[in-house]
Structure formats: C-alpha cells, structure tokens
Amino acid sequence: MSRSLKKGPAIDERLLAKVAKLKVGDKTAVKTWSRWAVITPAMVGFTFGVHNGKQHVPVSVVENMVGHRLGEFSQTRKFVRHAGNSAK
C-alpha cells in the first residue's frame, strides 16, 4: 500500500532509537511488533525479530529491502499442503 508523499514513510521512532543504540555488526535481534514500519537505510545490516502473531521471526535486513515493510518478510499464515493424490 502506498502512503501519501506529503505524509512521508511510516517509520517507528522507537524502533529507530533501538537501532541507533546497536553497534555495527551486532548480531542480537531487535524484537518488534511494528510490522507496518518501513525499512530505512539505517536498518541495513541488523537483524529484527518481527512478530507474526505467534512468535518472533528473525529477519536480516539487506540493501534490497529498503522501502519495504517489516511485515512483508514475516509470514502470518502457514501453508498446509492440499489433499490431492498422496504417494503410495
């Protein structure tokens, strides 16, 4: 979903404050429930534990993810195979 250019990107300020406290190359995961937060260039290289409704899924942020939302990389639904023909 796009957001108005007038409003700017939806960024969680508390999440950015947690990232600012971390050192570069730190492997600890930052737990977050804000799936709506847009990934910024300051978040590249860190690992986030994004909540999917049941647990925190580790998401390692790389350069190509900038501009996407954190929730896109933590699936909330589990695919169960269709019944179909079972191999006997």
Secondary structure, DSSP 8 states (H G I E B T S, - for coil): ----TTT-----HHHHHHHHHS-TT---EEEE--TT-B--GGGTT-EEEEE-SSSEEEEE--GGGTTSBGGGGS-SS-----------
